[in-house]
Amino acid sequence: MKYKKRNVRWMLVVYDLLVYELSAVLLLGLYGGNDKLSISGMMQQMVLALLCVFSIRLIGNVYGQIWRYGGIQCYIRLLYTDAIAFFVYLILELILPVEKITFARMLCLSSINLLGALALRMMYRYAYKCSNKETNQGRFLASLLYIYSAE
């Protein structure tokens, strides 16, 4: 059997890590809720969710795709891998000796992270499609693409 080398686009991983950190801080750190977590509990949940989401995304080759050519299959693959990651996260959270959070909070963390990742990809595709040198908006989008190039 031949091993196929995966071409991971690490800038995409970094952008998704930023989206994940923002959603994790909002839902585990700032939002207290009924199930208040200690600092170590927050860190446990953040690391557990991070490992589940990003390992499944890497296995599912989410970061091997080029955003501007991804199309709908890029979004479907992200939805599919994050659904699997959520169930793995749920099982591991029940099995491992970590501080527990409610199912609703866990679902919100996964959903907000997924929503942010999808929004990031859609904004990138919009900027790529609509950037030009003829209008102010087009020049602005072109400069964003240059600065935040994920290719």
Backbone as a chain_set.jsonl record, in Angstrom:
{"seq": "MKYKKRNVRWMLVVYDLLVYELSAVLLLGLYGGNDKLSISGMMQQMVLALLCVFSIRLIGNVYGQIWRYGGIQCYIRLLYTDAIAFFVYLILELILPVEKITFARMLCLSSINLLGALALRMMYRYAYKCSNKETNQGRFLASLLYIYSAE", "coords": {"N": [[0.843, -1.172, 0.0], [0.55, 2.175, -0.844], [1.807, 5.089, 0.646], [0.233, 8.139, 1.012], [1.241, 11.402, 0.954], [0.15, 14.029, 2.949], [-0.732, 17.354, 2.34], [-0.592, 19.711, 4.484], [-2.039, 22.765, 5.204], [-0.767, 25.023, 7.089], [-1.3, 27.64, 7.88], [-4.06, 27.792, 7.74], [-4.732, 26.139, 9.836], [-3.749, 27.66, 11.948], [-5.447, 29.929, 11.802], [-7.901, 28.684, 12.352], [-7.32, 27.789, 14.911], [-7.217, 30.221, 16.275], [-9.912, 31.016, 16.048], [-11.037, 28.914, 17.484], [-9.899, 29.33, 20.049], [-11.02, 31.811, 20.729], [-13.78, 31.129, 20.84], [-13.678, 29.165, 22.863], [-12.726, 30.598, 25.081], [-14.827, 32.398, 25.388], [-17.025, 30.651, 25.958], [-16.166, 28.89, 27.943], [-14.593, 30.315, 29.707], [-15.502, 33.106, 30.109], [-18.308, 32.9, 30.231], [-20.11, 31.932, 32.909], [-22.298, 30.278, 33.782], [-24.358, 27.542, 35.062], [-22.731, 25.484, 35.776], [-20.065, 26.079, 37.111], [-16.665, 26.307, 36.379], [-13.423, 25.442, 37.563], [-10.167, 26.975, 37.205], [-8.358, 24.997, 36.396], [-10.195, 23.13, 35.501], [-11.334, 24.486, 33.317], [-9.107, 24.607, 31.648], [-8.666, 21.86, 31.223], [-11.01, 21.141, 29.814], [-10.748, 22.837, 27.577], [-8.366, 21.869, 26.383], [-9.054, 19.191, 25.906], [-11.247, 19.436, 24.1], [-9.939, 20.834, 22.047], [-7.98, 18.944, 21.205], [-9.655, 16.89, 20.264], [-11.171, 18.147, 18.173], [-9.179, 19.203, 16.374], [-7.555, 17.005, 15.806], [-9.339, 15.242, 14.545], [-10.068, 16.839, 12.375], [-7.594, 16.992, 11.055], [-7.205, 14.272, 10.429], [-9.419, 13.954, 8.781], [-8.628, 15.426, 6.618], [-9.207, 18.154, 6.341], [-7.55, 20.344, 6.336], [-6.068, 20.012, 4.094], [-7.206, 21.011, 1.924], [-7.632, 23.612, -0.487], [-8.829, 26.746, 0.133], [-9.996, 28.568, -1.725], [-10.663, 26.961, -3.841], [-12.213, 25.041, -2.746], [-15.095, 24.805, -2.554], [-18.443, 23.526, -2.067], [-17.943, 20.985, -1.053], [-15.845, 21.355, 0.679], [-17.031, 22.67, 2.859], [-18.911, 20.744, 3.642], [-17.226, 18.634, 4.372], [-15.962, 19.796, 6.572], [-18.184, 20.109, 8.3], [-18.871, 17.391, 8.664], [-16.513, 16.258, 9.816], [-16.363, 17.774, 12.164], [-18.709, 16.992, 13.431], [-18.137, 14.323, 14.018], [-15.945, 14.79, 15.687], [-17.252, 16.069, 17.798], [-18.771, 13.967, 18.935], [-16.725, 12.25, 19.724], [-15.466, 13.91, 21.577], [-17.553, 14.137, 23.452], [-17.74, 11.469, 24.38], [-15.128, 11.042, 25.394], [-15.083, 13.02, 27.374], [-16.905, 12.017, 29.153], [-15.642, 9.67, 29.954], [-12.986, 10.266, 30.796], [-11.165, 11.55, 33.671], [-12.037, 14.424, 34.134], [-13.144, 17.775, 34.921], [-16.621, 18.134, 34.671], [-18.886, 19.423, 32.189], [-22.054, 20.803, 31.195], [-24.167, 19.15, 28.785], [-25.359, 20.907, 27.001], [-23.653, 23.145, 27.096], [-21.309, 22.021, 26.115], [-22.173, 21.351, 23.542], [-22.702, 23.919, 22.577], [-20.101, 25.022, 22.606], [-18.844, 23.436, 20.643], [-20.488, 24.019, 18.45], [-20.302, 26.854, 18.132], [-17.601, 27.085, 17.576], [-17.494, 25.652, 15.145], [-19.223, 27.251, 13.604], [-17.746, 29.638, 13.533], [-15.463, 28.723, 12.115], [-16.621, 28.039, 9.658], [-17.635, 30.553, 8.885], [-15.257, 31.988, 8.626], [-14.089, 30.682, 6.41], [-16.025, 31.213, 4.451], [-15.93, 34.005, 4.337], [-13.34, 34.326, 3.37], [-13.585, 33.129, 0.83], [-15.467, 34.864, -0.293], [-14.023, 37.284, -0.289], [-11.984, 36.533, -2.031], [-13.409, 36.087, -4.387], [-14.569, 38.594, -4.907], [-12.591, 40.498, -4.904], [-10.798, 43.136, -6.445], [-9.098, 45.58, -8.483], [-10.471, 47.831, -9.096], [-12.489, 49.083, -7.59], [-13.018, 50.702, -4.398], [-13.863, 48.953, -2.373], [-13.17, 46.513, -3.555], [-10.377, 46.789, -3.747], [-9.789, 46.897, -1.016], [-10.613, 44.313, -0.199], [-8.817, 42.815, -1.731], [-6.415, 43.583, -0.551], [-6.79, 42.496, 1.997], [-6.772, 39.774, 1.324], [-4.149, 39.501, 0.506], [-2.74, 40.099, 2.874], [-3.72, 38.165, 4.728], [-3.288, 35.754, 3.489], [-4.026, 32.413, 2.885], [-2.864, 30.505, 1.452]], "CA": [[0.0, 0.0, 0.0], [1.333, 3.383, -1.003], [1.496, 6.163, 1.581], [-0.003, 9.421, 0.351], [1.621, 12.525, 1.804], [-0.864, 15.086, 3.039], [-0.19, 18.706, 2.299], [-1.333, 20.485, 5.477], [-1.881, 24.203, 5.109], [-0.656, 25.366, 8.497], [-1.936, 28.932, 8.161], [-5.467, 27.506, 7.991], [-4.777, 25.594, 11.194], [-3.555, 28.794, 12.86], [-6.675, 30.719, 11.806], [-8.912, 27.913, 13.072], [-6.946, 27.81, 16.329], [-7.647, 31.516, 16.808], [-11.362, 30.939, 16.172], [-11.314, 28.001, 18.593], [-9.538, 29.978, 21.314], [-12.034, 32.823, 21.006], [-15.016, 30.472, 21.276], [-13.436, 28.481, 24.137], [-12.649, 31.613, 26.138], [-16.184, 32.913, 25.601], [-17.963, 29.683, 26.524], [-15.65, 28.211, 29.135], [-14.0, 31.273, 30.633], [-16.323, 34.263, 30.442], [-19.66, 32.472, 30.601], [-20.052, 31.108, 34.115], [-23.332, 29.262, 33.728], [-24.67, 26.81, 36.287], [-21.628, 24.562, 36.078], [-18.841, 26.878, 37.198], [-15.439, 25.52, 36.28], [-12.188, 26.006, 38.103], [-9.187, 27.278, 36.149], [-7.853, 23.723, 35.858], [-11.303, 22.527, 34.752], [-11.407, 25.182, 32.022], [-7.967, 24.161, 30.826], [-8.923, 20.475, 30.849], [-12.031, 21.135, 28.764], [-10.185, 23.466, 26.378], [-7.392, 20.96, 25.757], [-9.773, 18.015, 25.411], [-11.98, 19.828, 22.89], [-8.945, 21.172, 21.022], [-7.413, 17.7, 20.682], [-10.68, 16.18, 19.486], [-11.522, 18.87, 16.944], [-8.097, 19.349, 15.407], [-7.075, 15.697, 15.345], [-10.306, 14.726, 13.572], [-9.935, 17.654, 11.156], [-6.378, 16.564, 10.349], [-7.483, 12.947, 9.874], [-10.386, 14.148, 7.698], [-7.98, 16.201, 5.56], [-9.817, 19.476, 6.208], [-6.498, 21.317, 6.087], [-5.397, 19.709, 2.843], [-7.954, 21.666, 0.861], [-7.381, 25.027, -0.75], [-10.113, 27.4, 0.376], [-10.644, 29.2, -2.878], [-11.133, 25.924, -4.753], [-12.893, 24.03, -1.945], [-16.495, 24.642, -2.888], [-19.353, 22.99, -1.063], [-17.361, 19.803, -0.414], [-15.015, 21.857, 1.786], [-17.921, 22.936, 3.975], [-19.489, 19.467, 4.071], [-16.167, 17.903, 5.069], [-15.803, 20.433, 7.875], [-19.354, 19.719, 9.098], [-18.773, 15.969, 8.957], [-15.427, 16.005, 10.765], [-16.688, 18.372, 13.46], [-19.73, 16.145, 14.059], [-17.403, 13.185, 14.593], [-15.15, 15.32, 16.797], [-18.149, 16.326, 18.922], [-19.106, 12.701, 19.594], [-15.501, 11.791, 20.388], [-15.333, 14.802, 22.731], [-18.577, 13.739, 24.41], [-17.357, 10.18, 24.969], [-13.921, 11.232, 26.203], [-15.414, 13.83, 28.539], [-17.582, 11.127, 30.1], [-14.726, 8.626, 30.404], [-11.785, 10.795, 31.45], [-11.399, 12.244, 34.944], [-11.963, 15.879, 33.989], [-14.353, 18.446, 35.412], [-17.694, 17.972, 33.692], [-19.737, 20.55, 31.819], [-23.339, 20.321, 30.713], [-24.23, 18.789, 27.372], [-25.682, 22.118, 26.236], [-22.444, 23.968, 27.006], [-20.41, 21.31, 25.218], [-22.724, 21.516, 22.201], [-22.474, 25.324, 22.199], [-18.679, 25.191, 22.3], [-18.585, 22.815, 19.335], [-21.242, 24.723, 17.4], [-19.735, 28.19, 17.922], [-16.324, 26.866, 16.897], [-17.81, 25.284, 13.76], [-19.774, 28.434, 12.947], [-16.627, 30.536, 13.267], [-14.634, 28.154, 11.05], [-17.358, 28.187, 8.398], [-17.673, 31.982, 8.544], [-13.913, 32.354, 8.168], [-13.923, 30.164, 5.052], [-16.921, 31.93, 3.55], [-15.393, 35.36, 4.153], [-12.178, 34.207, 2.501], [-14.064, 32.895, -0.543], [-16.083, 36.112, -0.758], [-12.946, 38.232, -0.581], [-11.277, 36.064, -3.232], [-14.279, 36.262, -5.547], [-14.955, 39.984, -5.149], [-11.469, 41.447, -4.873], [-10.339, 43.667, -7.727], [-8.364, 46.845, -8.335], [-11.269, 48.892, -9.694], [-13.304, 49.79, -6.597], [-12.409, 50.763, -3.058], [-14.166, 47.689, -1.689], [-12.364, 45.477, -4.199], [-8.984, 46.958, -3.31], [-9.734, 46.509, 0.388], [-10.665, 42.84, -0.15], [-7.554, 42.306, -2.28], [-5.363, 43.762, 0.452], [-7.014, 41.473, 3.023], [-6.309, 38.49, 0.812], [-2.687, 39.517, 0.517], [-2.266, 40.059, 4.252], [-4.126, 36.942, 5.396], [-3.262, 34.668, 2.512], [-3.998, 31.067, 3.472], [-2.375, 29.55, 0.43]], "C": [[0.894, 1.243, 0.0], [0.858, 4.455, -0.02], [1.36, 7.467, 0.804], [0.306, 10.544, 1.329], [0.526, 13.581, 1.765], [-0.181, 16.435, 3.08], [-1.029, 19.574, 3.242], [-1.0, 21.96, 5.294], [-1.941, 24.774, 6.524], [-1.243, 26.726, 8.829], [-3.431, 28.747, 8.426], [-5.648, 26.976, 9.399], [-4.651, 26.737, 12.2], [-4.821, 29.637, 12.939], [-7.779, 29.991, 12.568], [-8.6, 27.827, 14.562], [-7.367, 29.121, 16.988], [-9.16, 31.549, 17.014], [-11.734, 30.041, 17.353], [-11.03, 28.672, 19.938], [-10.561, 31.04, 21.695], [-13.32, 32.176, 21.512], [-14.835, 29.772, 22.614], [-13.374, 29.473, 25.292], [-14.042, 32.159, 26.438], [-17.054, 31.923, 26.366], [-17.46, 28.954, 27.76], [-15.119, 29.199, 30.169], [-14.952, 32.369, 31.063], [-17.735, 33.893, 30.883], [-19.561, 31.518, 31.785], [-21.05, 29.968, 34.078], [-23.574, 28.602, 35.079], [-23.534, 25.898, 36.719], [-20.306, 25.325, 36.055], [-17.632, 25.964, 37.192], [-14.301, 26.223, 36.99], [-11.262, 26.307, 36.929], [-8.66, 25.979, 35.541], [-8.942, 23.006, 35.069], [-11.476, 23.155, 33.377], [-10.305, 24.704, 31.095], [-8.161, 22.722, 30.36], [-9.92, 20.402, 29.688], [-11.502, 21.745, 27.465], [-9.243, 22.525, 25.643], [-8.089, 19.747, 25.175], [-10.522, 18.329, 24.117], [-11.019, 20.137, 21.748], [-8.364, 19.908, 20.387], [-8.42, 16.949, 19.82], [-10.923, 16.856, 18.142], [-10.379, 18.841, 15.934], [-7.517, 18.01, 14.963], [-8.033, 15.105, 14.318], [-10.258, 15.537, 12.284], [-8.691, 17.265, 10.367], [-6.575, 15.197, 9.713], [-8.424, 13.061, 8.679], [-9.885, 15.004, 6.557], [-8.662, 17.555, 5.302], [-8.769, 20.507, 5.825], [-5.661, 20.987, 4.855], [-6.061, 20.405, 1.666], [-7.521, 23.121, 0.712], [-8.726, 25.732, -0.692], [-10.763, 27.917, -0.884], [-11.161, 28.188, -3.893], [-12.019, 24.901, -4.047], [-14.335, 23.775, -2.351], [-17.287, 24.044, -1.741], [-18.771, 21.766, -0.359], [-16.441, 20.189, 0.747], [-15.866, 22.076, 3.028], [-18.525, 21.642, 4.52], [-18.454, 18.654, 4.84], [-15.937, 18.478, 6.461], [-16.97, 20.077, 8.802], [-19.246, 18.268, 9.564], [-17.686, 15.694, 10.002], [-15.732, 16.611, 12.135], [-17.799, 17.608, 14.173], [-19.066, 14.927, 14.71], [-16.597, 13.65, 15.809], [-16.025, 15.588, 18.02], [-18.471, 15.034, 19.671], [-17.893, 12.097, 20.3], [-15.275, 12.608, 21.657], [-16.312, 14.404, 23.835], [-18.193, 12.447, 25.128], [-16.14, 10.337, 25.874], [-14.204, 12.037, 27.47], [-16.121, 12.99, 29.597], [-16.626, 10.117, 30.725], [-13.579, 9.176, 31.238], [-12.118, 11.521, 32.762], [-11.145, 13.753, 34.828], [-13.214, 16.48, 34.619], [-15.397, 18.431, 34.306], [-18.399, 19.304, 33.416], [-21.041, 19.974, 31.296], [-23.255, 19.997, 29.227], [-24.48, 20.03, 26.518], [-24.456, 23.003, 26.062], [-21.433, 23.343, 26.055], [-20.865, 21.462, 23.767], [-22.525, 22.945, 21.699], [-21.022, 25.57, 21.826], [-18.352, 24.629, 20.917], [-19.26, 23.586, 18.206], [-20.666, 26.098, 17.095], [-18.392, 28.079, 17.201], [-16.552, 26.532, 15.42], [-18.342, 26.481, 12.989], [-18.673, 29.431, 12.612], [-15.739, 30.033, 12.14], [-15.32, 28.285, 9.693], [-17.4, 29.651, 7.955], [-16.325, 32.448, 8.015], [-13.686, 31.907, 6.728], [-14.795, 30.912, 4.051], [-16.444, 33.358, 3.299], [-14.184, 35.332, 3.218], [-12.619, 34.015, 1.045], [-14.724, 34.139, -1.12], [-15.017, 37.126, -1.141], [-12.202, 37.822, -1.846], [-12.107, 36.33, -4.484], [-14.485, 37.733, -5.906], [-13.797, 40.976, -5.11], [-11.098, 41.858, -6.289], [-9.617, 44.978, -7.46], [-9.187, 48.044, -8.81], [-12.095, 49.698, -8.698], [-12.569, 49.809, -5.262], [-12.637, 49.467, -2.291], [-13.321, 46.553, -2.258], [-10.9, 45.56, -3.807], [-8.808, 46.557, -1.853], [-9.728, 44.982, 0.524], [-9.374, 42.23, -0.685], [-6.423, 42.461, -1.264], [-5.541, 42.775, 1.603], [-6.527, 40.102, 2.578], [-4.789, 38.406, 0.84], [-2.13, 39.358, 1.937], [-2.526, 38.698, 4.905], [-4.137, 35.74, 4.468], [-3.11, 33.324, 3.198], [-3.484, 30.051, 2.477], [-0.934, 29.245, 0.633]], "O": [[1.864, 1.332, 0.753], [-0.341, 4.695, 0.124], [2.248, 7.85, 0.042], [-0.294, 10.629, 2.4], [0.045, 13.971, 0.701], [0.82, 16.625, 3.771], [-2.061, 20.11, 2.838], [0.166, 22.348, 5.237], [-3.019, 24.979, 7.082], [-1.652, 26.946, 9.969], [-4.008, 29.464, 9.244], [-6.612, 27.326, 10.08], [-5.374, 26.769, 13.195], [-5.23, 30.026, 14.033], [-8.511, 30.608, 13.341], [-9.514, 27.796, 15.386], [-7.822, 29.126, 18.132], [-9.64, 32.05, 18.031], [-12.633, 30.366, 18.128], [-11.842, 28.585, 20.859], [-10.927, 31.153, 22.864], [-13.889, 32.626, 22.506], [-15.754, 29.781, 23.433], [-13.916, 29.21, 26.366], [-14.399, 32.359, 27.599], [-17.743, 32.302, 27.313], [-18.262, 28.451, 28.546], [-15.191, 28.943, 31.371], [-15.188, 32.548, 32.258], [-18.288, 34.502, 31.799], [-18.996, 30.43, 31.672], [-20.688, 28.816, 34.318], [-23.06, 29.048, 36.105], [-23.4, 25.58, 37.9], [-19.533, 25.227, 35.103], [-17.586, 24.968, 37.915], [-14.23, 27.451, 37.012], [-11.548, 25.931, 35.792], [-8.528, 25.867, 34.322], [-8.648, 22.342, 34.075], [-11.73, 22.46, 32.393], [-10.534, 24.431, 29.916], [-7.85, 22.4, 29.213], [-9.698, 19.691, 28.708], [-11.774, 21.232, 26.38], [-9.314, 22.399, 24.42], [-7.76, 19.314, 24.071], [-10.44, 17.572, 23.149], [-11.261, 19.743, 20.608], [-8.269, 19.817, 19.163], [-8.068, 16.431, 18.76], [-10.883, 16.207, 17.096], [-10.585, 18.494, 14.771], [-7.031, 17.901, 13.837], [-7.593, 14.526, 13.325], [-10.396, 14.97, 11.2], [-8.73, 17.213, 9.138], [-6.158, 14.98, 8.575], [-8.257, 12.357, 7.683], [-10.633, 15.284, 5.621], [-8.684, 18.035, 4.169], [-9.057, 21.439, 5.075], [-4.642, 21.633, 4.611], [-5.542, 20.39, 0.55], [-7.099, 23.763, 1.674], [-9.66, 25.35, -1.396], [-11.961, 27.722, -1.091], [-12.01, 28.522, -4.72], [-12.525, 23.982, -4.691], [-14.744, 22.621, -2.475], [-16.85, 24.056, -0.591], [-19.072, 21.53, 0.811], [-16.284, 19.418, 1.694], [-15.462, 21.706, 4.13], [-18.635, 21.472, 5.735], [-18.782, 18.046, 5.86], [-15.739, 17.732, 7.42], [-16.752, 19.773, 9.975], [-19.502, 17.964, 10.729], [-17.927, 14.971, 10.968], [-15.392, 16.019, 13.159], [-17.828, 17.58, 15.404], [-19.409, 14.556, 15.832], [-16.576, 12.975, 16.839], [-15.596, 15.363, 19.152], [-18.446, 15.007, 20.902], [-18.033, 11.497, 21.366], [-14.93, 12.051, 22.699], [-15.945, 14.341, 25.008], [-18.313, 12.354, 26.35], [-16.124, 9.823, 26.993], [-13.626, 11.764, 28.522], [-15.956, 13.223, 30.795], [-16.781, 9.749, 31.889], [-13.239, 8.609, 32.277], [-13.222, 12.04, 32.93], [-10.165, 14.276, 35.358], [-14.213, 15.791, 34.825], [-15.086, 18.687, 33.143], [-18.493, 20.176, 34.279], [-21.119, 18.784, 30.989], [-22.391, 20.502, 28.51], [-23.891, 20.188, 25.449], [-24.244, 23.555, 24.982], [-20.779, 24.044, 25.283], [-20.047, 21.675, 22.872], [-22.213, 23.155, 20.527], [-20.739, 26.249, 20.839], [-17.667, 25.273, 20.122], [-18.677, 23.782, 17.139], [-20.551, 26.475, 15.929], [-18.085, 28.883, 16.321], [-15.874, 27.074, 14.548], [-17.953, 26.703, 11.842], [-18.669, 30.008, 11.524], [-15.304, 30.818, 11.297], [-14.674, 28.604, 8.696], [-17.219, 29.947, 6.774], [-16.265, 33.22, 7.058], [-13.153, 32.665, 5.918], [-14.361, 31.209, 2.938], [-16.542, 33.861, 2.18], [-14.026, 36.214, 2.373], [-12.089, 34.66, 0.14], [-14.561, 34.438, -2.303], [-15.1, 37.753, -2.196], [-11.831, 38.678, -2.649], [-11.576, 36.746, -5.514], [-14.567, 38.077, -7.085], [-14.011, 42.178, -5.268], [-11.084, 41.04, -7.208], [-9.543, 45.426, -6.316], [-8.66, 49.152, -8.915], [-12.373, 50.873, -8.936], [-11.634, 49.042, -5.031], [-11.729, 48.947, -1.643], [-12.814, 45.722, -1.505], [-10.254, 44.541, -3.562], [-7.801, 45.948, -1.49], [-8.929, 44.427, 1.277], [-8.892, 41.232, -0.148], [-5.576, 41.579, -1.131], [-4.554, 42.267, 2.134], [-5.94, 39.358, 3.364], [-4.219, 37.362, 1.159], [-1.191, 38.599, 2.174], [-1.644, 38.146, 5.563], [-4.923, 34.812, 4.657], [-2.191, 33.115, 3.989], [-3.667, 28.848, 2.665], [-0.355, 28.467, -0.125]]}, "num_chains": 1, "name": "protein.A"}
